[in-house]
Amino acid sequence: MLALAHEAGLEDAHHVAGRTLAERYFADRTDGLRPSSGEDLLVATT
């Protein structure tokens, strides 16, 4: 993912794992809602 981003000209690219998102934004939910295990993100700028 990162290699493709760099090849496309995106200079500052970061991978954010779905696990990290779940820990950061869903940890305190009482209903047990969690994101899909395939929800990784690429955050990038040109």
Gaussian input, Z-matrix of N, CA and C with variables (Angstrom, degrees):
# hf/3-21g

backbone

0 1
 N
 C     1     B1
 C     2     B2     1     A1
 N     3     B3     2     A2     1     D1
 C     4     B4     3     A3     2     D2
 C     5     B5     4     A4     3     D3
 N     6     B6     5     A5     4     D4
 C     7     B7     6     A6     5     D5
 C     8     B8     7     A7     6     D6
 N     9     B9     8     A8     7     D7
 C    10    B10     9     A9     8     D8
 C    11    B11    10    A10     9     D9
 N    12    B12    11    A11    10    D10
 C    13    B13    12    A12    11    D11
 C    14    B14    13    A13    12    D12
 N    15    B15    14    A14    13    D13
 C    16    B16    15    A15    14    D14
 C    17    B17    16    A16    15    D15
 N    18    B18    17    A17    16    D16
 C    19    B19    18    A18    17    D17
 C    20    B20    19    A19    18    D18
 N    21    B21    20    A20    19    D19
 C    22    B22    21    A21    20    D20
 C    23    B23    22    A22    21    D21
 N    24    B24    23    A23    22    D22
 C    25    B25    24    A24    23    D23
 C    26    B26    25    A25    24    D24
 N    27    B27    26    A26    25    D25
 C    28    B28    27    A27    26    D26
 C    29    B29    28    A28    27    D27
 N    30    B30    29    A29    28    D28
 C    31    B31    30    A30    29    D29
 C    32    B32    31    A31    30    D30
 N    33    B33    32    A32    31    D31
 C    34    B34    33    A33    32    D32
 C    35    B35    34    A34    33    D33
 N    36    B36    35    A35    34    D34
 C    37    B37    36    A36    35    D35
 C    38    B38    37    A37    36    D36
 N    39    B39    38    A38    37    D37
 C    40    B40    39    A39    38    D38
 C    41    B41    40    A40    39    D39
 N    42    B42    41    A41    40    D40
 C    43    B43    42    A42    41    D41
 C    44    B44    43    A43    42    D42
 N    45    B45    44    A44    43    D43
 C    46    B46    45    A45    44    D44
 C    47    B47    46    A46    45    D45
 N    48    B48    47    A47    46    D46
 C    49    B49    48    A48    47    D47
 C    50    B50    49    A49    48    D48
 N    51    B51    50    A50    49    D49
 C    52    B52    51    A51    50    D50
 C    53    B53    52    A52    51    D51
 N    54    B54    53    A53    52    D52
 C    55    B55    54    A54    53    D53
 C    56    B56    55    A55    54    D54
 N    57    B57    56    A56    55    D55
 C    58    B58    57    A57    56    D56
 C    59    B59    58    A58    57    D57
 N    60    B60    59    A59    58    D58
 C    61    B61    60    A60    59    D59
 C    62    B62    61    A61    60    D60
 N    63    B63    62    A62    61    D61
 C    64    B64    63    A63    62    D62
 C    65    B65    64    A64    63    D63
 N    66    B66    65    A65    64    D64
 C    67    B67    66    A66    65    D65
 C    68    B68    67    A67    66    D66
 N    69    B69    68    A68    67    D67
 C    70    B70    69    A69    68    D68
 C    71    B71    70    A70    69    D69
 N    72    B72    71    A71    70    D70
 C    73    B73    72    A72    71    D71
 C    74    B74    73    A73    72    D72
 N    75    B75    74    A74    73    D73
 C    76    B76    75    A75    74    D74
 C    77    B77    76    A76    75    D75
 N    78    B78    77    A77    76    D76
 C    79    B79    78    A78    77    D77
 C    80    B80    79    A79    78    D78
 N    81    B81    80    A80    79    D79
 C    82    B82    81    A81    80    D80
 C    83    B83    82    A82    81    D81
 N    84    B84    83    A83    82    D82
 C    85    B85    84    A84    83    D83
 C    86    B86    85    A85    84    D84
 N    87    B87    86    A86    85    D85
 C    88    B88    87    A87    86    D86
 C    89    B89    88    A88    87    D87
 N    90    B90    89    A89    88    D88
 C    91    B91    90    A90    89    D89
 C    92    B92    91    A91    90    D90
 N    93    B93    92    A92    91    D91
 C    94    B94    93    A93    92    D92
 C    95    B95    94    A94    93    D93
 N    96    B96    95    A95    94    D94
 C    97    B97    96    A96    95    D95
 C    98    B98    97    A97    96    D96
 N    99    B99    98    A98    97    D97
 C   100   B100    99    A99    98    D98
 C   101   B101   100   A100    99    D99
 N   102   B102   101   A101   100   D100
 C   103   B103   102   A102   101   D101
 C   104   B104   103   A103   102   D102
 N   105   B105   104   A104   103   D103
 C   106   B106   105   A105   104   D104
 C   107   B107   106   A106   105   D105
 N   108   B108   107   A107   106   D106
 C   109   B109   108   A108   107   D107
 C   110   B110   109   A109   108   D108
 N   111   B111   110   A110   109   D109
 C   112   B112   111   A111   110   D110
 C   113   B113   112   A112   111   D111
 N   114   B114   113   A113   112   D112
 C   115   B115   114   A114   113   D113
 C   116   B116   115   A115   114   D114
 N   117   B117   116   A116   115   D115
 C   118   B118   117   A117   116   D116
 C   119   B119   118   A118   117   D117
 N   120   B120   119   A119   118   D118
 C   121   B121   120   A120   119   D119
 C   122   B122   121   A121   120   D120
 N   123   B123   122   A122   121   D121
 C   124   B124   123   A123   122   D122
 C   125   B125   124   A124   123   D123
 N   126   B126   125   A125   124   D124
 C   127   B127   126   A126   125   D125
 C   128   B128   127   A127   126   D126
 N   129   B129   128   A128   127   D127
 C   130   B130   129   A129   128   D128
 C   131   B131   130   A130   129   D129
 N   132   B132   131   A131   130   D130
 C   133   B133   132   A132   131   D131
 C   134   B134   133   A133   132   D132
 N   135   B135   134   A134   133   D133
 C   136   B136   135   A135   134   D134
 C   137   B137   136   A136   135   D135

   B1=1.4359
   B2=1.5265
   B3=1.2994
   B4=1.4659
   B5=1.5215
   B6=1.3102
   B7=1.4621
   B8=1.5271
   B9=1.3231
   B10=1.4603
   B11=1.5283
   B12=1.3093
   B13=1.4660
   B14=1.5255
   B15=1.3153
   B16=1.4601
   B17=1.5274
   B18=1.3270
   B19=1.4645
   B20=1.5339
   B21=1.3284
   B22=1.4616
   B23=1.5273
   B24=1.3275
   B25=1.4558
   B26=1.5136
   B27=1.3102
   B28=1.4629
   B29=1.5297
   B30=1.3128
   B31=1.4576
   B32=1.5231
   B33=1.3096
   B34=1.4610
   B35=1.5191
   B36=1.3247
   B37=1.4558
   B38=1.5253
   B39=1.3312
   B40=1.4650
   B41=1.5189
   B42=1.3180
   B43=1.4565
   B44=1.5263
   B45=1.3384
   B46=1.4598
   B47=1.5219
   B48=1.3098
   B49=1.4652
   B50=1.5237
   B51=1.3194
   B52=1.4576
   B53=1.5126
   B54=1.3058
   B55=1.4672
   B56=1.5299
   B57=1.3278
   B58=1.4604
   B59=1.5230
   B60=1.3316
   B61=1.4602
   B62=1.5244
   B63=1.3272
   B64=1.4608
   B65=1.5214
   B66=1.3196
   B67=1.4653
   B68=1.5293
   B69=1.3217
   B70=1.4656
   B71=1.5290
   B72=1.3224
   B73=1.4639
   B74=1.5263
   B75=1.3246
   B76=1.4594
   B77=1.5225
   B78=1.3196
   B79=1.4595
   B80=1.5272
   B81=1.3145
   B82=1.4611
   B83=1.5233
   B84=1.2954
   B85=1.4645
   B86=1.5160
   B87=1.2905
   B88=1.4683
   B89=1.5194
   B90=1.3458
   B91=1.4652
   B92=1.5249
   B93=1.3444
   B94=1.4606
   B95=1.5149
   B96=1.3337
   B97=1.4595
   B98=1.5236
   B99=1.3296
   B100=1.4600
   B101=1.5196
   B102=1.3403
   B103=1.4635
   B104=1.5295
   B105=1.2997
   B106=1.4547
   B107=1.5250
   B108=1.3037
   B109=1.4606
   B110=1.5260
   B111=1.3244
   B112=1.4554
   B113=1.5195
   B114=1.3027
   B115=1.4621
   B116=1.5201
   B117=1.2960
   B118=1.4617
   B119=1.5201
   B120=1.3278
   B121=1.4608
   B122=1.5255
   B123=1.3112
   B124=1.4531
   B125=1.5155
   B126=1.3208
   B127=1.4599
   B128=1.5058
   B129=1.3509
   B130=1.4635
   B131=1.5168
   B132=1.3327
   B133=1.4569
   B134=1.5203
   B135=1.3210
   B136=1.4593
   B137=1.5011
   A1=110.53
   A2=116.48
   A3=120.21
   A4=111.68
   A5=117.01
   A6=120.18
   A7=110.56
   A8=117.19
   A9=120.74
   A10=111.23
   A11=116.63
   A12=120.27
   A13=110.58
   A14=116.51
   A15=119.78
   A16=111.28
   A17=116.91
   A18=120.65
   A19=111.18
   A20=116.99
   A21=121.54
   A22=112.47
   A23=116.31
   A24=120.09
   A25=115.27
   A26=117.03
   A27=120.49
   A28=108.07
   A29=115.99
   A30=121.04
   A31=113.60
   A32=116.71
   A33=120.65
   A34=108.44
   A35=117.73
   A36=122.53
   A37=110.55
   A38=114.32
   A39=120.63
   A40=109.32
   A41=115.87
   A42=122.36
   A43=108.04
   A44=116.53
   A45=121.67
   A46=106.82
   A47=116.02
   A48=121.56
   A49=111.40
   A50=116.05
   A51=121.35
   A52=111.91
   A53=117.10
   A54=121.73
   A55=110.55
   A56=116.28
   A57=121.27
   A58=110.55
   A59=116.73
   A60=120.75
   A61=111.17
   A62=116.36
   A63=120.40
   A64=110.81
   A65=117.03
   A66=120.40
   A67=110.78
   A68=116.95
   A69=120.97
   A70=112.54
   A71=117.34
   A72=119.75
   A73=115.61
   A74=117.91
   A75=119.57
   A76=113.56
   A77=118.25
   A78=122.04
   A79=113.67
   A80=119.00
   A81=121.49
   A82=114.23
   A83=117.62
   A84=119.94
   A85=110.00
   A86=116.60
   A87=120.67
   A88=112.15
   A89=117.64
   A90=120.67
   A91=113.19
   A92=117.59
   A93=121.08
   A94=115.20
   A95=118.05
   A96=120.71
   A97=110.19
   A98=116.32
   A99=122.92
   A100=108.35
   A101=118.23
   A102=119.79
   A103=110.95
   A104=116.28
   A105=121.68
   A106=109.80
   A107=117.48
   A108=121.07
   A109=112.41
   A110=117.76
   A111=121.46
   A112=113.66
   A113=117.83
   A114=122.00
   A115=112.46
   A116=118.58
   A117=121.75
   A118=108.65
   A119=116.17
   A120=120.82
   A121=111.25
   A122=114.91
   A123=122.08
   A124=105.93
   A125=116.10
   A126=122.36
   A127=106.00
   A128=116.99
   A129=119.40
   A130=111.80
   A131=114.87
   A132=121.58
   A133=108.55
   A134=115.22
   A135=119.78
   A136=110.80
   D1=-47.89
   D2=179.87
   D3=-66.63
   D4=-39.68
   D5=179.50
   D6=-62.76
   D7=-42.21
   D8=178.34
   D9=-64.50
   D10=-38.68
   D11=178.60
   D12=-63.37
   D13=-43.66
   D14=179.53
   D15=-66.89
   D16=-39.63
   D17=177.67
   D18=-63.65
   D19=-28.91
   D20=-179.86
   D21=-83.74
   D22=0.77
   D23=176.57
   D24=94.69
   D25=7.96
   D26=177.18
   D27=-83.71
   D28=111.72
   D29=-171.08
   D30=-75.30
   D31=-42.90
   D32=-175.14
   D33=-113.82
   D34=93.30
   D35=-176.21
   D36=-118.44
   D37=137.08
   D38=179.71
   D39=-134.22
   D40=138.89
   D41=175.74
   D42=-93.25
   D43=131.79
   D44=175.40
   D45=-118.70
   D46=112.55
   D47=-176.93
   D48=-71.24
   D49=145.96
   D50=176.82
   D51=-56.47
   D52=-35.01
   D53=178.26
   D54=-61.27
   D55=-40.94
   D56=178.06
   D57=-64.80
   D58=-43.29
   D59=177.73
   D60=-61.09
   D61=-42.97
   D62=179.76
   D63=-63.04
   D64=-43.99
   D65=-179.59
   D66=-64.91
   D67=-38.27
   D68=-175.08
   D69=-78.15
   D70=-42.38
   D71=-169.79
   D72=-111.14
   D73=-11.43
   D74=-175.80
   D75=-122.67
   D76=1.03
   D77=-172.88
   D78=-60.60
   D79=-37.67
   D80=-173.77
   D81=-97.18
   D82=12.88
   D83=-179.94
   D84=-73.30
   D85=132.93
   D86=179.53
   D87=-85.51
   D88=-15.59
   D89=-178.67
   D90=-90.26
   D91=-2.42
   D92=177.03
   D93=78.61
   D94=6.05
   D95=179.95
   D96=-62.34
   D97=132.09
   D98=178.55
   D99=-137.70
   D100=151.98
   D101=176.26
   D102=-71.57
   D103=162.04
   D104=176.35
   D105=-59.66
   D106=149.44
   D107=-179.24
   D108=-67.69
   D109=-14.57
   D110=-179.94
   D111=-98.95
   D112=19.13
   D113=-175.14
   D114=-94.19
   D115=59.18
   D116=173.80
   D117=-85.28
   D118=149.64
   D119=-179.15
   D120=-121.30
   D121=153.30
   D122=170.97
   D123=-116.13
   D124=121.38
   D125=176.75
   D126=-108.80
   D127=121.16
   D128=-174.05
   D129=-148.51
   D130=154.96
   D131=174.54
   D132=-132.95
   D133=160.59
   D134=178.54
   D135=-95.41

